[in-house]
Amino acid sequence: MHRREFFRGVTRIITDFISVIFAWKLSYFIRPITDLIPNIAYYFPAANLPHLSFFQDFILISAMGFIFILFSLFLYSYNTETSASKYFSGKIIGAYIWGIILWGMSIVAVYALVFHELIFSRVMLAQAMIFTGIIGLSSRYVLHILFNKYFVIKKNIAIISSEKTIVSLSAVFENNPHYNIIFSGDSVHFLDFLEKTENKITDIFFTDGKDRETFKYREYIKIVSAEKGFRLHIIPHHSQEFLGHSYFNVVEGIPVTTMTHVRQNYWFFALKRFFDVLISSVLLILFIPLFLFISLKLQQNIIYSSQRVGKNGVLFTIYKFRSMVLNADIIKDTLLEKNQREGPLFKIKNDPRITKFGNFLRKTSIDELPQLWNVIKGDMSLIGPRPHLQKEVEQYSVSQRRILSIKPGISGLAQVSGRSDLSFEREIFLDSYYCENMNIWLDLKIFLKTPIVLLFGKGSD
């Protein structure tokens, strides 16, 4: 580890330690005004709260415990090459909040199970947990920005590749302030370069190849890296195959690279499913009057059902309020030549199959509300890529099919970014980005943005 990387890690430990102490003291001083629930017998009533010195040892020990918990969650593994916006993703924030919850539970458990008494105010504990989250995360964010601006750690790197890829690889690293390219070329020239240069190389990026010559030099460069202490990064020959979430593992002594197109975060999926069922159930109940009104308006054939492709390519029946004439699917075959959208999806302006009331339902996306039942059944999620017809999915390329790795959604990143105004390629790009980066905060952002998009009705044709 570089000395400055170590210093950044130590700084974060100190910052978190101070954040906990400051949070406890802030909680203590505002405790007298937080008897918000009347007629409750507080263990430490605000009027009889001991002096702050009474809690001093407890605060210091709890701060050390908090640091230990964050260590166990790998929150001091500092990635110096990540921007602040990317570093503070839902994963990092979620892990930090989970650390605070574990910390609070540990304090309660220790005093309830070991000492069989409380020596602190439970209201103070709740406040300290909240303040620790706010102060700790804010401090980390500011420190990350300051370090990345004033204490950039540059790595001297060598890029070893063929002439075909060296230009594109060099362009990638030249735009990153954390890398200083001191060599770019093929294996033969690199070995000559090593004999003459006095520059300290820290990392080597080597593109793999199938030919024997490349393999021979790769093995030799591995030996050189071990002798010189270089970190060797081998870029696979078909690097596109490794997109997604890849990690290295050893199975029965055999080194393997495991690839998943979706982050294997079971807690996230469990939480996502919980909110899917909860919110969909509440919305179905709230929209009962609206459903009755639409039923009276449509009178017959109220619900339209269609087979769509869901997670892992499994077909399911999707439900909508009918917005087209009864024989819409038959008429569609006569309109295919008028399709105005590139790619497998069908779209024409002023579609003659859409009824007058159906146009209103589509503009407001009210026709999609019956899919709340699909969410409760488990066929769909509130947030995810929109499901398409089997005939359309059959025209997807191999890379485009990655969006089938998760449940389709009622709303998604593409829907709040232009809806049907987007090109098919752009829609697939946004849906693929969601598959790659989905987290609870991105879901919340899409969920809150959806009503705003629906209000203006942009891209709803």
C-alpha positions as CSV (number, residue, x, y, z in Angstrom):
1,M,0.0,0.0,0.0
2,H,1.2,3.5,-0.9
3,R,2.0,5.7,2.1
4,R,-0.5,8.3,1.1
5,E,-3.2,5.6,0.7
6,F,-2.4,4.4,4.2
7,F,-2.7,8.0,5.4
8,R,-6.1,8.4,3.8
9,G,-7.3,5.3,5.5
10,V,-6.0,6.5,8.9
11,T,-7.7,9.9,8.3
12,R,-11.0,8.2,7.8
13,I,-10.6,6.2,11.0
14,I,-9.9,9.4,12.9
15,T,-12.8,11.2,11.2
16,D,-15.3,8.4,12.1
17,F,-14.0,8.3,15.7
18,I,-14.5,12.0,16.1
19,S,-17.9,11.9,14.4
20,V,-19.1,9.4,17.0
21,I,-17.9,11.4,20.0
22,F,-19.3,14.6,18.5
23,A,-22.6,12.9,17.8
24,W,-22.9,11.7,21.4
25,K,-22.1,15.1,22.8
26,L,-24.6,16.8,20.5
27,S,-27.2,14.2,21.5
28,Y,-26.5,15.0,25.2
29,F,-27.0,18.7,24.8
30,I,-30.3,18.5,22.9
31,R,-31.6,15.7,25.1
32,P,-33.5,18.1,27.4
33,I,-35.7,19.2,24.6
34,T,-36.5,15.7,23.2
35,D,-39.1,14.4,25.7
36,L,-41.4,14.3,22.7
37,I,-43.7,11.4,23.9
38,P,-45.9,12.5,26.9
39,N,-46.5,10.2,29.9
40,I,-43.5,8.0,29.2
41,A,-41.3,7.0,32.1
42,Y,-37.8,7.7,30.7
43,Y,-34.9,5.8,32.3
44,F,-32.9,9.0,32.2
45,P,-35.5,11.9,32.4
46,A,-34.1,15.0,30.9
47,A,-34.4,16.8,34.2
48,N,-32.3,14.2,35.9
49,L,-29.7,13.6,33.2
50,P,-26.3,13.0,34.7
51,H,-23.4,15.3,33.9
52,L,-21.6,14.6,30.5
53,S,-18.6,13.3,32.3
54,F,-20.7,10.3,33.5
55,F,-20.9,9.1,29.9
56,Q,-17.3,9.9,29.0
57,D,-15.9,6.3,29.2
58,F,-19.0,4.9,27.6
59,I,-18.7,7.3,24.7
60,L,-15.0,6.4,24.1
61,I,-15.6,2.7,24.2
62,S,-18.6,2.9,21.9
63,A,-16.6,4.9,19.4
64,M,-13.9,2.2,19.3
65,G,-16.6,-0.4,18.9
66,F,-18.0,1.6,15.9
67,I,-14.5,1.6,14.3
68,F,-14.2,-2.1,14.7
69,I,-17.6,-2.7,13.1
70,L,-16.7,-0.5,10.1
71,F,-13.4,-2.4,9.8
72,S,-15.4,-5.7,9.6
73,L,-17.6,-4.2,6.8
74,F,-14.4,-3.3,4.8
75,L,-15.2,0.4,4.9
76,Y,-11.6,1.4,5.3
77,S,-10.5,-0.2,2.0
78,Y,-9.9,3.1,0.2
79,N,-10.3,3.2,-3.5
80,T,-8.3,6.3,-4.5
81,E,-9.2,6.1,-8.1
82,T,-12.9,6.7,-7.8
83,S,-14.7,10.0,-8.0
84,A,-16.7,11.2,-5.0
85,S,-20.0,10.7,-6.8
86,K,-19.2,7.1,-7.7
87,Y,-17.6,6.3,-4.4
88,F,-20.6,7.4,-2.4
89,S,-22.9,5.0,-4.2
90,G,-25.8,3.3,-2.6
91,K,-23.5,0.4,-1.7
92,I,-21.2,2.5,0.4
93,I,-23.9,4.5,2.0
94,G,-25.9,1.4,2.7
95,A,-22.9,-0.4,4.3
96,Y,-22.2,2.7,6.5
97,I,-25.9,2.8,7.7
98,W,-25.8,-0.9,8.3
99,G,-22.7,-0.4,10.4
100,I,-24.5,2.2,12.5
101,I,-27.5,-0.2,13.0
102,L,-25.1,-3.0,14.1
103,W,-23.4,-0.5,16.4
104,G,-26.6,0.5,18.1
105,M,-27.8,-3.1,18.4
106,S,-24.4,-4.1,19.9
107,I,-24.6,-1.4,22.5
108,V,-28.1,-2.4,23.6
109,A,-27.1,-6.1,23.6
110,V,-24.0,-5.6,25.7
111,Y,-25.8,-3.7,28.4
112,A,-28.9,-5.8,28.4
113,L,-27.3,-9.2,28.3
114,V,-24.0,-8.6,30.1
115,F,-24.5,-5.8,32.6
116,H,-28.3,-6.2,32.8
117,E,-28.7,-2.5,33.1
118,L,-28.7,0.7,31.1
119,I,-26.2,3.4,31.8
120,F,-27.2,5.6,28.9
121,S,-30.3,7.3,27.6
122,R,-32.1,5.3,24.8
123,V,-33.2,8.6,23.3
124,M,-29.6,9.7,23.3
125,L,-28.6,6.5,21.6
126,A,-31.2,6.9,18.8
127,Q,-30.1,10.5,18.3
128,A,-26.4,9.6,18.3
129,M,-27.0,7.0,15.6
130,I,-28.7,9.6,13.4
131,F,-26.0,12.2,14.0
132,T,-23.2,9.7,13.4
133,G,-24.7,8.9,10.0
134,I,-25.1,12.5,9.0
135,I,-21.7,13.8,10.4
136,G,-19.7,10.7,9.4
137,L,-20.9,10.4,5.8
138,S,-20.6,14.2,5.3
139,S,-17.0,14.2,6.7
140,R,-16.0,11.2,4.4
141,Y,-17.5,13.0,1.4
142,V,-15.6,16.2,2.1
143,L,-12.3,14.3,2.8
144,H,-12.7,12.3,-0.4
145,I,-13.1,15.5,-2.5
146,L,-10.1,17.2,-0.7
147,F,-7.8,14.3,-1.1
148,N,-8.7,13.7,-4.8
149,K,-8.1,17.4,-5.4
150,Y,-4.9,18.1,-3.4
151,F,-3.4,14.7,-2.7
152,V,-3.8,12.8,-6.0
153,I,-1.8,9.6,-5.9
154,K,-0.4,9.0,-9.4
155,K,0.7,5.5,-10.4
156,N,3.4,5.1,-12.9
157,I,2.1,2.5,-15.3
158,A,3.2,0.6,-18.3
159,I,0.7,-0.4,-21.0
160,I,1.8,-3.5,-23.0
161,S,-0.4,-4.2,-25.9
162,S,-0.5,-4.6,-29.7
163,E,-0.6,-1.6,-32.0
164,K,-4.3,-2.2,-32.6
165,T,-5.4,-1.6,-29.0
166,I,-2.6,0.6,-27.6
167,V,-4.1,3.8,-28.8
168,S,-7.5,3.2,-27.3
169,L,-6.0,1.9,-24.0
170,S,-3.7,4.9,-23.7
171,A,-6.6,7.3,-24.2
172,V,-8.4,5.7,-21.3
173,F,-5.6,6.1,-18.9
174,E,-4.5,9.6,-20.1
175,N,-7.9,11.0,-19.0
176,N,-7.5,9.6,-15.5
177,P,-5.5,11.9,-13.1
178,H,-4.4,8.9,-11.0
179,Y,-2.3,7.4,-13.7
180,N,1.0,8.5,-15.3
181,I,1.9,6.5,-18.4
182,I,5.6,6.1,-18.7
183,F,5.5,3.3,-21.3
184,S,3.1,2.1,-24.0
185,G,4.1,-0.5,-26.6
186,D,4.6,-4.2,-27.2
187,S,6.3,-6.8,-25.0
188,V,9.7,-6.7,-26.8
189,H,10.1,-2.9,-26.5
190,F,8.9,-3.0,-22.9
191,L,11.7,-5.4,-21.9
192,D,14.2,-3.1,-23.6
193,F,12.7,-0.2,-21.8
194,L,13.1,-1.9,-18.4
195,E,16.9,-2.3,-18.9
196,K,17.3,1.5,-19.6
197,T,14.8,3.3,-17.5
198,E,15.2,4.5,-13.9
199,N,11.5,5.4,-13.5
200,K,9.7,3.5,-10.8
201,I,6.8,1.5,-12.3
202,T,4.0,0.5,-10.0
203,D,1.5,-1.2,-12.3
204,I,1.6,-3.0,-15.6
205,F,-1.5,-3.3,-17.8
206,F,-1.0,-6.2,-20.2
207,T,-3.5,-7.2,-22.9
208,D,-3.8,-11.0,-23.3
209,G,-3.6,-12.7,-26.7
210,K,-4.0,-16.1,-28.2
211,D,-0.8,-16.5,-30.1
212,R,2.1,-18.4,-28.6
213,E,4.4,-15.4,-28.8
214,T,2.1,-13.2,-26.7
215,F,1.7,-16.1,-24.2
216,K,5.5,-16.5,-23.9
217,Y,6.1,-12.8,-23.2
218,R,3.2,-12.8,-20.7
219,E,4.8,-15.5,-18.7
220,Y,8.1,-13.7,-18.7
221,I,6.5,-10.4,-17.7
222,K,4.8,-12.2,-14.8
223,I,8.3,-13.2,-13.5
224,V,9.6,-9.7,-14.0
225,S,6.6,-8.2,-12.1
226,A,7.2,-10.6,-9.2
227,E,10.9,-9.7,-9.1
228,K,10.4,-5.9,-9.4
229,G,7.3,-5.7,-7.2
230,F,5.0,-4.5,-10.0
231,R,1.3,-5.1,-9.8
232,L,0.3,-6.9,-13.0
233,H,-3.2,-6.4,-14.5
234,I,-4.0,-8.7,-17.3
235,I,-6.8,-7.5,-19.6
236,P,-8.5,-10.5,-21.2
237,H,-8.3,-10.7,-25.0
238,H,-12.1,-10.7,-25.2
239,S,-12.6,-8.2,-22.4
240,Q,-16.3,-7.6,-23.3
241,E,-17.0,-11.1,-21.9
242,F,-16.0,-9.9,-18.5
243,L,-18.4,-6.9,-18.4
244,G,-20.8,-7.0,-15.4
245,H,-19.7,-8.1,-12.0
246,S,-16.6,-10.3,-12.1
247,Y,-14.5,-11.6,-9.3
248,F,-11.6,-13.9,-8.9
249,N,-11.8,-17.1,-6.8
250,V,-10.1,-20.4,-6.2
251,V,-12.2,-23.5,-6.5
252,E,-10.5,-26.7,-5.2
253,G,-7.1,-25.2,-6.1
254,I,-8.3,-24.1,-9.5
255,P,-8.2,-20.3,-10.2
256,V,-11.5,-19.2,-11.8
257,T,-13.0,-15.9,-12.8
258,T,-16.7,-15.7,-11.9
259,M,-18.9,-13.4,-13.9
260,T,-22.5,-12.3,-13.0
261,H,-24.4,-9.6,-15.0
262,V,-26.2,-8.6,-11.8
263,R,-24.6,-7.7,-8.5
264,Q,-25.3,-10.6,-6.1
265,N,-26.7,-8.5,-3.3
266,Y,-29.4,-10.6,-1.6
267,W,-30.2,-8.0,1.0
268,F,-31.0,-5.5,-1.7
269,F,-33.3,-7.9,-3.6
270,A,-35.1,-8.9,-0.4
271,L,-35.6,-5.3,0.5
272,K,-36.7,-4.5,-3.1
273,R,-39.2,-7.3,-3.0
274,F,-40.6,-6.2,0.4
275,F,-41.2,-2.6,-0.9
276,D,-42.6,-4.0,-4.2
277,V,-45.3,-5.9,-2.4
278,L,-46.0,-3.2,0.2
279,I,-46.2,-0.2,-2.1
280,S,-48.2,-2.2,-4.8
281,S,-50.7,-3.3,-2.2
282,V,-51.2,0.2,-0.9
283,L,-51.5,1.7,-4.4
284,L,-54.0,-1.0,-5.5
285,I,-56.2,-0.1,-2.5
286,L,-55.9,3.7,-3.1
287,F,-56.7,3.4,-6.8
288,I,-59.9,1.4,-6.3
289,P,-62.1,4.5,-7.1
290,L,-60.0,5.2,-10.2
291,F,-60.3,1.6,-11.3
292,L,-64.1,1.7,-10.9
293,F,-64.3,4.9,-13.0
294,I,-62.2,3.4,-15.8
295,S,-64.3,0.2,-15.7
296,L,-67.5,2.2,-16.1
297,K,-65.9,4.2,-18.9
298,L,-64.6,1.1,-20.9
299,Q,-67.7,-1.0,-20.0
300,Q,-66.4,-4.2,-21.7
301,N,-63.1,-5.9,-22.3
302,I,-61.6,-3.7,-19.6
303,I,-58.4,-5.6,-19.1
304,Y,-56.0,-6.4,-21.9
305,S,-53.6,-9.3,-21.3
306,S,-50.5,-10.1,-23.3
307,Q,-47.6,-12.5,-23.1
308,R,-44.3,-10.8,-22.4
309,V,-40.7,-12.0,-21.7
310,G,-39.7,-11.7,-18.1
311,K,-36.7,-12.5,-15.9
312,N,-34.4,-15.2,-17.5
313,G,-36.6,-15.3,-20.6
314,V,-39.6,-16.8,-18.8
315,L,-43.0,-15.8,-20.4
316,F,-45.6,-14.2,-18.2
317,T,-49.0,-12.6,-18.7
318,I,-49.0,-8.8,-18.4
319,Y,-52.2,-6.8,-17.6
320,K,-53.2,-3.4,-18.8
321,F,-56.4,-1.3,-19.2
322,R,-57.5,-1.6,-22.8
323,S,-56.5,1.5,-24.7
324,M,-56.9,0.1,-28.3
325,V,-59.6,-1.4,-30.4
326,L,-60.4,-5.1,-29.9
327,N,-58.6,-6.3,-33.0
328,A,-55.5,-4.2,-32.4
329,D,-53.1,-7.2,-32.7
330,I,-54.5,-8.2,-36.1
331,I,-54.4,-4.6,-37.4
332,K,-50.7,-4.2,-36.2
333,D,-49.6,-6.7,-39.0
334,T,-50.9,-4.3,-41.6
335,L,-49.1,-1.3,-40.0
336,L,-45.6,-2.8,-39.7
337,E,-44.3,-1.1,-42.8
338,K,-45.2,2.3,-41.2
339,N,-43.0,1.6,-38.1
340,Q,-41.1,4.8,-37.2
341,R,-38.8,3.4,-34.7
342,E,-35.5,1.7,-35.5
343,G,-34.9,-1.7,-33.9
344,P,-37.3,-4.5,-33.0
345,L,-39.9,-2.3,-31.2
346,F,-43.0,-1.0,-33.0
347,K,-44.1,2.7,-32.8
348,I,-46.1,5.0,-35.1
349,K,-47.4,8.4,-34.3
350,N,-51.2,8.8,-34.2
351,D,-51.7,5.0,-34.1
352,P,-55.2,4.4,-35.5
353,R,-55.7,1.5,-33.1
354,I,-55.7,3.7,-30.0
355,T,-59.2,4.9,-28.9
356,K,-59.9,8.4,-27.7
357,F,-60.1,7.4,-24.0
358,G,-57.2,5.0,-24.6
359,N,-55.1,7.9,-25.7
360,F,-55.7,9.6,-22.3
361,L,-54.8,6.4,-20.5
362,R,-51.6,6.1,-22.4
363,K,-50.6,9.8,-22.0
364,T,-50.9,9.4,-18.2
365,S,-49.7,5.8,-18.2
366,I,-52.8,4.9,-16.2
367,D,-53.2,1.9,-18.5
368,E,-50.2,0.4,-16.8
369,L,-51.7,0.4,-13.3
370,P,-53.1,-3.2,-13.4
371,Q,-49.4,-4.3,-13.5
372,L,-49.4,-3.6,-9.8
373,W,-51.0,-7.1,-9.6
374,N,-48.1,-8.5,-11.7
375,V,-45.7,-7.0,-9.1
376,I,-47.5,-8.6,-6.2
377,K,-47.5,-12.0,-8.1
378,G,-43.8,-11.6,-8.5
379,D,-43.7,-11.4,-12.3
380,M,-42.5,-7.8,-12.2
381,S,-41.0,-5.2,-10.0
382,L,-41.9,-1.5,-9.5
383,I,-38.6,-0.5,-11.0
384,G,-36.8,-2.3,-13.9
385,P,-36.6,-2.6,-17.7
386,R,-39.9,-2.6,-19.5
387,P,-41.0,-6.1,-20.7
388,H,-41.3,-6.7,-24.4
389,L,-43.0,-9.2,-26.7
390,Q,-41.3,-12.5,-27.5
391,K,-41.1,-11.6,-31.2
392,E,-39.3,-8.4,-30.3
393,V,-36.9,-10.1,-27.8
394,E,-35.9,-12.6,-30.4
395,Q,-34.4,-9.8,-32.4
396,Y,-32.1,-8.7,-29.5
397,S,-28.4,-9.1,-29.8
398,V,-26.6,-11.3,-27.3
399,S,-25.4,-8.2,-25.3
400,Q,-28.9,-6.7,-25.3
401,R,-30.3,-9.8,-23.7
402,R,-28.5,-9.0,-20.4
403,I,-31.6,-6.9,-19.4
404,L,-33.5,-10.2,-19.1
405,S,-31.3,-11.0,-16.0
406,I,-33.6,-9.1,-13.7
407,K,-37.4,-8.7,-13.3
408,P,-39.0,-6.2,-15.7
409,G,-40.6,-3.1,-14.1
410,I,-43.6,-0.8,-14.4
411,S,-41.2,2.1,-14.5
412,G,-37.5,2.2,-15.2
413,L,-34.5,4.4,-16.0
414,A,-35.5,4.6,-19.6
415,Q,-39.1,5.5,-18.8
416,V,-37.9,8.6,-16.7
417,S,-35.4,9.5,-19.3
418,G,-37.6,10.0,-22.4
419,R,-39.8,6.9,-22.6
420,S,-40.8,6.1,-26.2
421,D,-39.0,9.2,-27.5
422,L,-35.7,7.3,-27.0
423,S,-34.1,5.2,-29.6
424,F,-34.1,1.5,-29.0
425,E,-30.3,1.5,-28.6
426,R,-30.6,4.3,-26.0
427,E,-33.3,2.5,-24.1
428,I,-31.3,-0.7,-24.0
429,F,-28.2,1.3,-22.8
430,L,-30.2,2.8,-19.9
431,D,-31.7,-0.5,-19.0
432,S,-28.3,-2.2,-19.1
433,Y,-26.9,0.6,-16.9
434,Y,-29.6,0.0,-14.4
435,C,-28.8,-3.8,-14.3
436,E,-25.2,-2.9,-13.7
437,N,-25.7,-0.2,-11.1
438,M,-29.1,-0.9,-9.4
439,N,-29.3,0.0,-5.7
440,I,-31.9,1.2,-3.3
441,W,-31.1,4.8,-3.9
442,L,-31.3,4.6,-7.7
443,D,-34.7,2.8,-7.3
444,L,-35.9,5.6,-5.0
445,K,-34.7,8.3,-7.5
446,I,-36.6,6.6,-10.4
447,F,-39.7,6.0,-8.2
448,L,-39.9,9.7,-7.2
449,K,-39.2,10.9,-10.7
450,T,-41.9,8.8,-12.3
451,P,-44.9,10.9,-11.3
452,I,-43.1,14.0,-12.5
453,V,-42.6,12.4,-15.9
454,L,-46.1,11.2,-16.1
455,L,-47.5,14.6,-15.2
456,F,-45.9,16.1,-18.3
457,G,-46.6,13.0,-20.4
458,K,-43.4,13.3,-22.4
459,G,-42.6,10.4,-24.7
460,S,-45.9,8.6,-24.0
461,D,-47.0,8.0,-27.6
